[in-house]
Amino acid sequence: MGIRRYSDLMSRKLICAASLLVLLVGGFSFHRIQNVSVVEAADVQVSRIQFAQYIQDLSEPEGSFDTDNFISNETSYLHVIPELHRQVKPGSVYMGVGPDQNFSYIVHTRPTLAIITDIRRQNMLEHLLYKALFDLNNSRAEYLAMLFSREMPRTDSRATLRDLLRAIRNAGSSETRFRANIAAIRTRLLQVYGLNLSAKDLQGIEYVYRTLYEEGLDLRFSSIGRNNASNYPTFESLLLQTDRSGQLQGYLSSEELFQWMKRFEAENRLIPIVGDFAGPKAFKAVGKFLQQKELKVSTFYTSNVEYYLFQNGQWQPYVSNVRALPTTDDAVFIRAYFANAGGAHPQSAPGHRSTTLVHSMREFLRDQSEGRLRSYWDVVNP
């Protein structure tokens, strides 16, 4: 991977442009303007060949989890966006788990590289599907239409997300359109990106895409064999979630955020891998890779994986893996907590089953070393 930095002259021009934008647009905080501007963390370049190689080199054999996890079930996931603006500096490395909720964290933390690590190979395949969708579509409307195999609605770039989703819901769909779309996606993955995907992998990608086509905006998270989908929000509801002040913050909430994420994907800077948080290879391989590139993790979205690690006796291997990661001094975890893990959290918000939290990674490792983390509750309520 090559390292390229903007010249001082370009930096001054970008700063001046950002300053002018602040003056022209009122009513937004400095952090909001800074994070919305399309200023790229362009000092990391990943070729398509490297992208494919990194997925292979950093991954380990998949494990199992009792859900397809097509989408998240965390309605509180955007509550922490203002806090991330305050605490996370752009230009480091983002790590995460799970599907598309990562995009919203990425567009607001502005990393130079993102590595999504999930025990399920299907999650890696789902991210490759999303990569192709970003590549094949030039606007939010086009992207959402293809995501759900719908006809392109008549909208413009100024449409609100709610209006876009309403138009997508009312747009027509067909098996013919689905088949044409999945063919275009396969072409992108195999011929354009040159990924070494097996027939089983391609079936897995089609399985995810067909689910999105058939269930559309009404898709819900569900656990295999538990028949509990009705307990969780729809995909549409998740896309329309806000921060605690009621501000839409998702990556599809504006055309500008979508375009930033589209370019990030086009530059091959989101690398999805197969890895167990307590596994023997992936985290250590990522840590070594980042050290070689002189990169550090600033943000680590763990969802509620740590709950299961405590339950399954895998806590110590996980901590060892976290220690293997080079981190910035102010690096943070983004954690999701559910009340069934130990009661209501002090930071919980009415109407939400989940509570999303931002915690210091450095303080976590200190508390762990000093023996203060004796239960999962100690982790989520330090």
C-alpha positions as CSV (number, residue, x, y, z in Angstrom):
1,M,0.0,0.0,0.0
2,G,1.5,3.4,-1.0
3,I,1.3,6.5,1.2
4,R,0.4,9.8,-0.4
5,R,-0.2,13.1,1.4
6,Y,-1.6,16.3,0.1
7,S,0.8,19.1,-0.5
8,D,0.8,22.1,1.9
9,L,-0.7,24.2,-0.9
10,M,-3.7,21.8,-1.4
11,S,-4.2,21.7,2.4
12,R,-4.4,25.5,2.5
13,K,-6.9,25.5,-0.3
14,L,-9.1,22.9,1.3
15,I,-9.0,24.8,4.6
16,C,-10.0,28.0,2.9
17,A,-12.8,26.3,1.1
18,A,-14.1,24.7,4.3
19,S,-13.9,28.1,6.1
20,L,-15.9,29.7,3.3
21,L,-18.5,27.0,3.6
22,V,-18.9,27.6,7.3
23,L,-19.5,31.3,6.6
24,L,-22.1,30.6,3.9
25,V,-24.1,27.9,5.7
26,G,-25.5,29.0,9.1
27,G,-27.0,26.9,11.9
28,F,-24.5,24.1,11.9
29,S,-21.7,23.4,14.4
30,F,-18.1,23.4,13.3
31,H,-17.9,19.6,13.7
32,R,-20.9,19.2,11.4
33,I,-19.4,21.2,8.6
34,Q,-16.0,19.6,9.0
35,N,-17.5,16.1,8.7
36,V,-19.9,16.8,5.9
37,S,-17.4,18.5,3.6
38,V,-16.1,16.1,0.9
39,V,-12.5,16.3,1.9
40,E,-10.9,12.9,1.5
41,A,-8.5,11.0,3.7
42,A,-6.5,10.3,0.5
43,D,-3.2,9.3,2.1
44,V,-4.0,5.6,1.8
45,Q,-4.3,4.0,-1.6
46,V,-5.5,0.4,-2.0
47,S,-5.5,-1.1,-5.5
48,R,-8.1,-3.7,-6.5
49,I,-5.4,-6.4,-6.4
50,Q,-4.4,-5.4,-2.9
51,F,-8.0,-5.2,-1.8
52,A,-8.6,-8.8,-2.8
53,Q,-5.3,-9.9,-1.2
54,Y,-6.0,-8.1,2.1
55,I,-9.4,-9.9,2.5
56,Q,-7.6,-13.2,2.0
57,D,-4.6,-12.5,4.1
58,L,-6.3,-10.9,7.1
59,S,-9.3,-13.4,7.3
60,E,-9.5,-16.6,9.3
61,P,-12.0,-19.5,9.0
62,E,-15.6,-18.4,9.8
63,G,-17.5,-19.3,12.9
64,S,-21.2,-19.4,13.5
65,F,-23.8,-17.0,14.9
66,D,-27.5,-17.6,15.2
67,T,-28.7,-14.9,12.9
68,D,-28.3,-13.9,9.2
69,N,-27.9,-10.3,10.5
70,F,-28.8,-8.8,7.1
71,I,-29.4,-5.5,9.0
72,S,-28.9,-4.2,12.5
73,N,-31.4,-4.2,15.4
74,E,-29.9,-1.2,17.2
75,T,-32.3,1.8,16.9
76,S,-30.0,3.9,19.1
77,Y,-27.0,3.6,16.8
78,L,-27.0,7.2,15.7
79,H,-27.4,8.7,19.2
80,V,-23.6,8.9,19.5
81,I,-22.8,10.8,16.3
82,P,-22.3,14.2,18.1
83,E,-20.0,12.6,20.6
84,L,-18.0,11.0,17.8
85,H,-17.6,14.4,16.2
86,R,-16.2,15.7,19.5
87,Q,-13.9,12.8,20.2
88,V,-12.7,11.2,17.0
89,K,-10.1,13.0,14.7
90,P,-10.3,12.1,11.0
91,G,-7.5,10.2,9.3
92,S,-7.0,7.1,11.4
93,V,-8.5,3.6,11.1
94,Y,-12.1,2.5,11.8
95,M,-12.9,-1.1,12.8
96,G,-16.3,-2.5,13.0
97,V,-18.6,-5.5,12.9
98,G,-21.9,-6.2,11.1
99,P,-23.5,-4.8,8.0
100,D,-24.5,-1.3,6.8
101,Q,-24.7,0.6,10.1
102,N,-20.9,0.9,9.8
103,F,-21.4,3.2,6.9
104,S,-22.9,5.9,9.1
105,Y,-20.1,5.7,11.6
106,I,-17.5,5.8,8.8
107,V,-18.9,9.0,7.1
108,H,-18.9,10.8,10.5
109,T,-15.5,9.7,11.8
110,R,-13.7,10.1,8.4
111,P,-11.1,7.4,8.7
112,T,-8.4,6.8,6.2
113,L,-9.2,3.0,6.2
114,A,-12.0,0.8,7.6
115,I,-11.7,-2.9,8.4
116,I,-15.0,-4.7,9.1
117,T,-14.4,-7.9,11.0
118,D,-17.2,-10.4,11.5
119,I,-17.3,-14.1,12.4
120,R,-19.7,-14.8,9.6
121,R,-18.4,-15.0,6.1
122,Q,-21.8,-13.9,4.9
123,N,-21.2,-10.5,6.4
124,M,-18.0,-10.1,4.3
125,L,-20.0,-11.1,1.2
126,E,-22.8,-8.7,2.1
127,H,-20.2,-5.9,2.2
128,L,-18.9,-6.9,-1.2
129,L,-22.5,-6.6,-2.4
130,Y,-22.7,-3.1,-1.0
131,K,-19.4,-2.2,-2.6
132,A,-20.8,-3.2,-6.0
133,L,-24.0,-1.2,-5.3
134,F,-22.0,1.9,-4.5
135,D,-20.0,1.5,-7.7
136,L,-23.0,0.9,-9.9
137,N,-25.1,3.8,-8.8
138,N,-24.5,7.6,-8.8
139,S,-27.1,8.9,-6.4
140,R,-29.0,7.9,-3.3
141,A,-32.1,7.3,-5.4
142,E,-30.3,5.0,-7.9
143,Y,-28.6,3.2,-5.0
144,L,-31.8,2.5,-3.0
145,A,-33.6,1.5,-6.2
146,M,-31.0,-1.1,-7.0
147,L,-30.6,-2.2,-3.4
148,F,-34.2,-3.3,-3.4
149,S,-34.5,-4.1,-7.1
150,R,-37.0,-1.4,-7.7
151,E,-37.7,0.9,-10.6
152,M,-35.8,4.2,-10.5
153,P,-38.2,6.8,-8.8
154,R,-38.5,10.3,-10.1
155,T,-36.7,12.4,-7.5
156,D,-33.9,14.8,-7.3
157,S,-30.8,15.1,-5.1
158,R,-32.6,17.5,-2.7
159,A,-35.3,15.0,-1.8
160,T,-35.5,14.2,1.9
161,L,-34.6,10.6,2.9
162,R,-38.2,10.1,4.0
163,D,-39.5,11.1,0.6
164,L,-36.9,8.9,-1.1
165,L,-37.9,5.9,0.9
166,R,-41.6,6.6,0.1
167,A,-40.8,6.7,-3.6
168,I,-38.8,3.5,-3.4
169,R,-41.7,1.7,-1.5
170,N,-44.1,2.8,-4.3
171,A,-41.8,1.9,-7.2
172,G,-42.4,-1.3,-9.2
173,S,-40.2,-4.4,-9.0
174,S,-39.9,-7.6,-10.8
175,E,-37.9,-10.9,-11.0
176,T,-36.5,-9.7,-14.3
177,R,-35.1,-6.6,-12.8
178,F,-33.6,-8.6,-9.9
179,R,-31.9,-11.1,-12.3
180,A,-30.4,-8.3,-14.3
181,N,-29.2,-6.6,-11.2
182,I,-27.5,-9.6,-9.7
183,A,-25.8,-10.3,-13.0
184,A,-24.4,-6.8,-13.0
185,I,-23.2,-7.2,-9.4
186,R,-21.5,-10.5,-10.2
187,T,-19.8,-8.9,-13.2
188,R,-18.5,-6.2,-11.0
189,L,-17.2,-8.6,-8.3
190,L,-15.6,-11.1,-10.6
191,Q,-14.5,-9.3,-13.7
192,V,-13.9,-5.7,-12.5
193,Y,-12.7,-6.3,-9.0
194,G,-11.1,-9.7,-9.8
195,L,-12.3,-11.3,-6.5
196,N,-11.7,-15.0,-6.0
197,L,-15.2,-16.0,-5.0
198,S,-16.4,-19.6,-5.0
199,A,-19.8,-20.8,-6.3
200,K,-20.9,-21.0,-2.6
201,D,-19.8,-17.3,-2.1
202,L,-21.9,-16.2,-5.1
203,Q,-24.9,-18.1,-3.8
204,G,-24.4,-16.4,-0.5
205,I,-24.4,-13.0,-2.1
206,E,-27.5,-13.8,-4.1
207,Y,-29.2,-15.1,-0.9
208,V,-28.6,-11.7,0.7
209,Y,-29.7,-9.8,-2.3
210,R,-32.8,-11.8,-2.8
211,T,-33.8,-11.2,0.8
212,L,-33.5,-7.5,0.2
213,Y,-35.5,-7.8,-3.0
214,E,-38.3,-9.9,-1.4
215,E,-38.6,-8.1,1.9
216,G,-37.5,-4.6,0.9
217,L,-37.9,-1.8,3.5
218,D,-39.9,-4.1,5.7
219,L,-36.9,-6.4,6.3
220,R,-36.2,-7.0,10.0
221,F,-33.4,-8.5,12.0
222,S,-34.2,-12.0,13.3
223,S,-32.4,-14.8,15.1
224,I,-32.5,-18.2,13.4
225,G,-35.1,-20.5,14.9
226,R,-36.4,-17.9,17.4
227,N,-39.2,-16.4,15.4
228,N,-38.5,-13.0,17.0
229,A,-38.4,-10.6,14.0
230,S,-41.5,-8.7,15.2
231,N,-39.5,-7.5,18.2
232,Y,-37.1,-5.6,16.0
233,P,-37.3,-2.5,13.7
234,T,-37.7,-2.5,10.0
235,F,-35.0,-1.5,7.6
236,E,-36.9,1.6,6.8
237,S,-37.1,2.5,10.5
238,L,-33.4,2.0,10.9
239,L,-32.6,4.3,8.0
240,L,-34.7,7.0,9.5
241,Q,-33.2,6.9,13.0
242,T,-31.7,10.1,14.4
243,D,-29.3,11.4,17.0
244,R,-30.7,12.3,20.4
245,S,-31.6,15.8,19.2
246,G,-33.7,14.4,16.4
247,Q,-31.2,15.1,13.6
248,L,-31.0,12.6,10.8
249,Q,-27.4,11.4,10.7
250,G,-27.3,8.2,8.6
251,Y,-25.1,7.9,5.5
252,L,-28.2,8.2,3.3
253,S,-29.6,11.3,5.1
254,S,-27.9,13.6,2.5
255,E,-26.5,13.3,-1.0
256,E,-23.2,14.6,0.3
257,L,-22.7,11.9,2.9
258,F,-23.7,9.2,0.3
259,Q,-21.1,10.6,-2.2
260,W,-18.4,10.5,0.5
261,M,-19.1,6.9,1.2
262,K,-19.3,6.0,-2.5
263,R,-15.9,7.4,-3.0
264,F,-14.5,5.7,0.1
265,E,-15.7,2.4,-1.3
266,A,-14.4,3.2,-4.8
267,E,-10.9,3.8,-3.3
268,N,-11.1,0.2,-1.8
269,R,-10.7,1.6,1.7
270,L,-13.4,-0.5,3.3
271,I,-11.9,-3.9,3.7
272,P,-14.4,-6.6,5.0
273,I,-12.8,-9.7,6.5
274,V,-13.8,-12.9,8.3
275,G,-12.7,-12.8,11.8
276,D,-13.6,-13.9,15.4
277,F,-13.1,-11.2,18.0
278,A,-11.5,-13.9,20.2
279,G,-9.9,-15.8,17.3
280,P,-6.3,-16.8,16.8
281,K,-5.5,-15.0,13.6
282,A,-7.6,-12.1,12.2
283,F,-7.1,-9.4,14.9
284,K,-3.4,-10.1,15.3
285,A,-3.0,-10.0,11.5
286,V,-4.8,-6.7,11.4
287,G,-2.6,-5.4,14.2
288,K,0.6,-6.4,12.4
289,F,-0.7,-5.0,9.1
290,L,-1.6,-1.6,10.6
291,Q,1.8,-1.4,12.4
292,Q,3.6,-2.0,9.1
293,K,1.6,0.8,7.5
294,E,2.1,3.1,10.5
295,L,-1.7,3.4,11.0
296,K,-3.7,3.4,14.2
297,V,-7.2,2.6,15.2
298,S,-9.3,5.5,16.4
299,T,-12.7,3.9,16.5
300,F,-13.8,0.4,17.1
301,Y,-17.5,-0.5,16.8
302,T,-18.1,-3.7,18.7
303,S,-22.0,-3.8,18.7
304,N,-22.8,-6.1,21.6
305,V,-20.3,-8.8,20.7
306,E,-18.5,-8.4,24.1
307,Y,-21.7,-9.7,25.8
308,Y,-21.3,-13.0,24.1
309,L,-17.6,-13.1,24.7
310,F,-18.2,-12.8,28.4
311,Q,-20.9,-15.5,28.3
312,N,-18.8,-17.9,26.3
313,G,-15.6,-17.7,28.3
314,Q,-13.7,-15.9,25.5
315,W,-13.0,-12.7,27.2
316,Q,-9.3,-13.1,27.8
317,P,-8.5,-14.0,24.2
318,Y,-10.5,-11.0,23.1
319,V,-8.6,-8.6,25.4
320,S,-5.4,-10.0,24.0
321,N,-6.6,-9.3,20.5
322,V,-7.5,-5.7,21.4
323,R,-4.1,-5.2,22.8
324,A,-2.6,-6.3,19.5
325,L,-4.2,-3.3,17.8
326,P,-2.2,-0.1,17.5
327,T,-4.5,2.7,18.7
328,T,-4.5,6.4,19.0
329,D,-4.3,7.9,22.5
330,D,-8.0,9.0,22.3
331,A,-9.3,5.8,20.6
332,V,-12.9,4.9,21.4
333,F,-15.2,1.9,21.4
334,I,-18.7,2.3,20.1
335,R,-20.8,-0.3,22.0
336,A,-24.4,-1.4,21.8
337,Y,-26.1,-2.5,25.1
338,F,-29.4,-4.3,25.4
339,A,-31.3,-4.3,28.7
340,N,-31.8,-8.1,28.6
341,A,-28.0,-8.3,29.4
342,G,-28.4,-6.8,32.8
343,G,-31.2,-4.2,33.2
344,A,-31.7,-0.7,32.1
345,H,-28.6,1.4,31.4
346,P,-28.3,4.9,32.9
347,Q,-27.9,6.3,29.4
348,S,-30.8,4.5,27.8
349,A,-33.4,6.5,25.8
350,P,-37.1,6.0,26.0
351,G,-38.5,3.9,23.2
352,H,-35.2,2.2,22.4
353,R,-34.3,-1.4,23.3
354,S,-30.7,-0.6,22.6
355,T,-28.3,1.9,24.2
356,T,-25.3,3.0,22.2
357,L,-22.2,4.1,24.1
358,V,-18.8,5.6,23.4
359,H,-16.0,4.5,25.8
360,S,-12.2,5.1,25.9
361,M,-10.2,2.2,24.6
362,R,-7.2,3.2,26.8
363,E,-9.3,3.4,29.9
364,F,-10.8,0.0,29.1
365,L,-7.4,-1.6,28.9
366,R,-6.3,0.1,32.1
367,D,-9.4,-1.1,33.9
368,Q,-8.9,-4.6,32.6
369,S,-5.3,-4.7,33.8
370,E,-6.4,-3.5,37.2
371,G,-9.0,-6.1,37.6
372,R,-12.0,-3.8,37.5
373,L,-13.9,-5.6,34.7
374,R,-15.4,-8.5,36.5
375,S,-18.6,-8.6,34.5
376,Y,-20.2,-7.4,31.3
377,W,-22.0,-4.7,33.3
378,D,-18.6,-3.4,34.4
379,V,-17.6,-3.1,30.7
380,V,-20.7,-1.1,29.5
381,N,-21.0,1.0,32.7
382,P,-17.4,1.9,33.7
